[in-house]
């Protein structure tokens, strides 16, 4: 459990991202906060467009120029957002690195895989070619790829191997925090399971804190200890996996869980009626209220605040009391 | 060995060396064009050896028909046509190559900068490019020749300055598309400088296109040099195909029925321009897989058999 008394390795405080779109603003992320210690694994789930990837991109400083970031991202207590791009740069890949969505696209097709894994090493460590090559072999070995494969081109790798290589690349500079943005999309289930296992092992072995982004709650549950559910740019619930799955407190979480198909269950999959709100106008009240089965009058007027409930945080006026299964 | 159920996919995605080789040998059209250009290059290099007489050796009988001593006859001034033709090849090829390189360097630099940095840089560079695109090229060349003097160097620079704009547009578009790819974002996430991203990741992807475009530009440049010389604005101290045609016109070769004076330089220009165009277009075909699809190809019309209900194989 993450009830350690030491200061967290990474702390995101009240992160907000607004995009300037001709004539208005799009509030992509609002008031996202979480903390990670070494070896902590946090999953972030939510439907498309809920701001999961935007959070990750903000942490890497990769948002387009029309994005405005507010809040703090503290790495060992130092706000890396404060000094703009120049204060972010030394941390990139050395402290916080990332596995991109779609490993095929994360490699330049005209350069060898080893060459590209070596890039951050040579860039940040000023390592010689030979040292970098040794490190590449070590990294590939760690993710289960024969070192001789380093001289191959990305198209000569299978989808799973490419994803492993992308992971090796992310670990090249020994980061403290690893962000994985849907690392298992477009992979078949067996390879997907291998990659999930590998992510767990790497985080345990190297003491890396992991943020795992996915829309696949079961996949997230296999890897992380805690899960945060995002809806319309906000974190609506964050709790340990077991507790979130067995006793969801936010109605959206409960609806998400109900929407997971279960092979042997007789019940049909329940979808959530309606659509997520538009993010280019300020949301009044709870963003989920129009689709919420248990919405009360207060939900449409005031936005719920984050309520800490033991080891969970939930943002709902009528959250189901802890421990009571819905 | 990691056993992966999806296995190795035999997709022939381009490798760097592979692309370079494919660019030159991947298309029969390219090979034919480059071979023809090679023949002209050899002739130009060996001009002093091949030419039956030195270029400025005059003979008395103007418009003498071809004989064994003068395989292409004599022109109105009594000069050996074959000698002038092979020496003219030197000028034409040199101007074509250098002017195309000038255009490639300027157009490439502008295109890479505009495409990569975007925003205001792109805006400023593209407005300048637009300006060069709308300047009518022949009047510009005439003015430049008149103002800066009729030297070969000036002609090469002027032709390069006229033709860089379209290259810049092309390269910019390609760079913008590469820039959007995830691997560029990934390298930026590593904290790489723009120069690193450009030289290591963007340039290798776009260079084959730049090369193909430059070969096409050689054809334009040779043609431009020919008409500049024909208009009498070429370097008077060197022989060129355009000047041969101009001399023939001045001396009334057509009226005199001396076809051997007019035809060789005209044919030579046509063949060189054709060879460069064929080579360049062949390279374009190799690089652009869309051109291989029948209904998308601009030049090669081929109806491919449809597979399956939606025409997908």
Contacts between the chains, C-beta under 8 A, distances in Angstrom:
chain1	res1	chain2	res2	distance
A	60	B	189	5.1
A	62	B	185	6.2
A	62	B	188	6.8
A	62	B	189	5.6
A	65	B	119	7.6
A	89	B	191	4.7
A	90	B	191	7.4
A	92	B	189	6.0
A	92	B	190	6.1
A	92	B	191	3.9
A	93	B	189	6.8
A	93	B	190	4.5
A	93	B	191	6.0
A	97	B	189	7.6
A	97	B	190	7.9
A	98	B	186	7.7
A	98	B	189	5.7
A	100	B	182	5.4
A	100	B	185	7.2
A	100	B	186	5.7
A	101	B	182	7.6
A	102	B	182	6.2
A	105	B	181	6.1
A	105	B	182	3.6
A	105	B	183	6.3
A	106	B	182	5.1
A	106	B	183	5.5
A	106	B	186	4.9
A	107	B	183	5.7
A	108	B	183	4.5
A	108	B	201	5.2
A	108	B	204	7.8
A	108	B	205	7.4
A	109	B	13	5.0
A	109	B	14	6.3
A	109	B	15	7.8
A	110	B	14	6.2
A	110	B	15	6.1
A	110	B	16	4.3
A	110	B	19	6.7
A	110	B	204	5.3
A	110	B	205	6.2
A	111	B	16	6.9
A	111	B	200	7.6
A	111	B	201	7.6
A	111	B	204	7.2
A	116	B	183	7.8
A	119	B	187	6.8
A	119	B	190	6.4
A	119	B	192	7.5
A	119	B	200	7.6
A	120	B	190	4.4
A	120	B	191	7.9
A	123	B	190	6.0
A	123	B	191	6.7
A	123	B	192	6.1
A	123	B	196	7.3
A	124	B	190	7.6
A	124	B	191	6.9
A	144	B	2	5.1
A	145	B	2	6.0
A	146	B	1	6.3
A	146	B	2	7.8
A	153	B	13	7.1
A	153	B	15	5.1
A	154	B	13	7.3
A	155	B	9	7.5
A	155	B	11	5.2
A	155	B	12	7.6
A	155	B	13	3.4
A	155	B	15	8.0
A	156	B	8	6.9
A	157	B	8	7.9
A	158	B	4	4.3
A	158	B	6	4.9
A	158	B	7	5.9
A	158	B	8	5.7
A	158	B	9	6.6
A	159	B	4	7.3
A	159	B	6	5.2
A	160	B	2	7.3
A	160	B	4	4.2
A	160	B	5	7.9
A	160	B	6	6.4
A	161	B	2	6.0
A	161	B	4	6.0
A	164	B	2	7.2
A	169	B	186	7.9
A	187	B	6	8.0
A	188	B	5	6.2
A	188	B	6	6.3
A	190	B	5	5.3
A	191	B	4	6.0
A	191	B	5	6.5
A	191	B	6	6.6
